[in-house]
Amino acid sequence: MIKLYLCTVLCISEINNNDDMIDKINQLLQEVEALKAANAEELEALRIKFLSKKGAINDLMADFRNVAAEQKKEVGMRLNELKNKAQEKINALKEQFESQDTGCDDIDLTRSAYPVELGTRHPLTIVKTKSSIYLHVWVSVLPKVRKLRMTGTCSPH
């Protein structure tokens, strides 16, 4: 008689555990469907809360082994549905954050900050230009140097 009582109590407690587990799954399903995140940090916190190794869904997966054999199919299906919906919702929110307009789409970050003219001048052209500048300076200064030498105010060394 005691064995029958214990067996009945254990079976009832397993049924209650299964019902509790299904209630937890349904509660988490409602939470997952109502998930909203204002920024990427909140989204990461939600991902950790639900999908990480120490998350709520993984805890239910660990408790799944305690479910009665008759109930495993139903509870397993609900648990997989919860996990899939949580992944889909978090991925959708992640895509939403990634696709948000940041206002920087028209800025080319690889472009130089200073405008660069296309092409460069040939080195010989640069040397000729500089030498012509020095030539003009020398030509303008030469008459003054000659005049100073002739007057004797400027020494050659």
C-alpha positions in Angstrom: 0.0 0.0 0.0 2.8 2.4 0.9 4.5 1.6 -2.5 1.3 2.4 -4.3 1.0 5.7 -2.4 4.6 6.7 -3.1 4.3 5.8 -6.8 1.1 7.8 -7.0 2.7 10.8 -5.2 5.8 10.6 -7.5 3.6 10.4 -10.6 1.5 13.3 -9.5 4.6 15.4 -8.7 6.1 14.5 -12.2 2.8 15.6 -13.8 2.9 18.8 -11.8 6.6 19.3 -12.7 5.6 18.8 -16.4 2.8 21.3 -16.1 5.1 23.7 -14.3 7.7 23.3 -17.1 5.1 23.9 -19.8 3.9 27.0 -17.8 7.5 28.2 -17.6 7.9 27.6 -21.4 4.7 29.5 -22.1 5.8 32.4 -19.8 9.1 32.6 -21.6 7.4 32.5 -25.0 5.4 35.5 -24.0 8.5 37.3 -22.8 10.3 36.4 -26.1 7.5 37.7 -28.2 7.5 41.0 -26.3 11.3 41.4 -26.5 12.4 45.0 -27.3 15.8 46.5 -27.0 16.8 50.2 -27.2 20.4 49.6 -28.2 22.9 46.8 -28.9 24.0 46.5 -25.3 20.4 45.7 -24.2 20.1 43.2 -27.0 23.3 41.4 -25.9 21.9 41.3 -22.3 18.7 39.7 -23.6 20.6 37.2 -25.7 22.6 36.2 -22.6 19.5 36.0 -20.5 17.8 33.6 -22.9 20.3 31.8 -25.1 23.6 31.6 -23.2 24.8 28.5 -21.4 23.5 29.9 -18.1 20.4 31.3 -19.7 16.7 30.5 -19.0 16.3 28.2 -22.1 19.4 26.2 -21.3 18.1 25.7 -17.7 14.8 24.4 -19.1 16.8 22.1 -21.4 18.7 20.8 -18.3 15.3 20.1 -16.5 14.0 18.4 -19.6 15.7 15.1 -18.5 13.4 15.0 -15.5 10.2 15.1 -17.6 8.1 11.9 -17.8 8.6 9.8 -20.9 5.0 10.3 -22.0 5.3 14.1 -21.8 8.8 14.4 -23.4 7.4 14.8 -26.9 5.1 17.6 -26.0 7.5 19.4 -23.7 10.4 18.9 -26.2 8.4 20.4 -29.0 7.4 23.4 -26.9 11.0 23.8 -25.7 12.4 23.8 -29.3 9.7 26.2 -30.4 10.8 28.6 -27.6 14.4 28.3 -28.5 13.7 28.9 -32.2 11.5 31.9 -31.5 14.0 33.4 -29.2 16.8 33.0 -31.8 14.6 34.5 -34.5 13.5 37.4 -32.4 17.1 38.3 -31.3 18.4 37.9 -34.8 15.6 40.2 -36.1 16.4 42.8 -33.5 20.1 42.5 -34.4 19.4 43.1 -38.1 17.2 46.0 -37.2 20.1 47.6 -35.3 22.6 46.9 -38.0 20.3 48.3 -40.7 19.5 51.5 -38.8 20.6 54.7 -40.5 23.5 56.1 -38.6 23.7 59.2 -40.8 27.2 58.3 -41.9 26.3 56.4 -45.0 27.5 59.3 -47.3 30.8 59.6 -45.6 33.7 57.7 -47.2 36.0 56.8 -44.3 38.8 55.7 -46.6 39.0 59.1 -48.3 41.8 61.5 -47.3 40.8 64.5 -45.2 42.6 66.8 -47.5 41.7 67.0 -51.2 44.3 65.5 -53.4 44.8 66.5 -57.0 45.0 63.7 -59.4 48.4 63.1 -60.8 51.7 64.7 -59.9 54.2 66.9 -61.5 57.3 65.3 -63.1 60.4 65.7 -61.0 62.3 67.5 -63.8 59.5 70.0 -64.1 59.8 70.7 -60.4 63.6 71.2 -60.6 63.2 73.5 -63.6 60.6 75.6 -61.8 62.8 75.9 -58.7 65.9 76.7 -60.8 64.0 79.4 -62.7 62.9 81.0 -59.4 66.6 81.1 -58.3 67.6 82.4 -61.7 65.1 85.2 -61.5 66.3 86.1 -58.0 69.9 86.0 -59.1 69.2 88.1 -62.1 67.5 90.7 -60.0 70.2 90.7 -57.4 73.3 90.5 -59.8 73.2 94.2 -60.9 73.1 95.3 -57.2 76.1 93.1 -56.4 78.1 94.4 -59.4 77.3 98.0 -58.4 78.4 97.3 -54.8 81.7 95.7 -56.0 82.4 98.6 -58.2 82.0 101.1 -55.5 84.2 99.0 -53.2 81.7 98.5 -50.4 81.4 94.8 -51.1 84.4 92.5 -50.9 84.5 89.3 -53.1 85.3 87.1 -50.1 
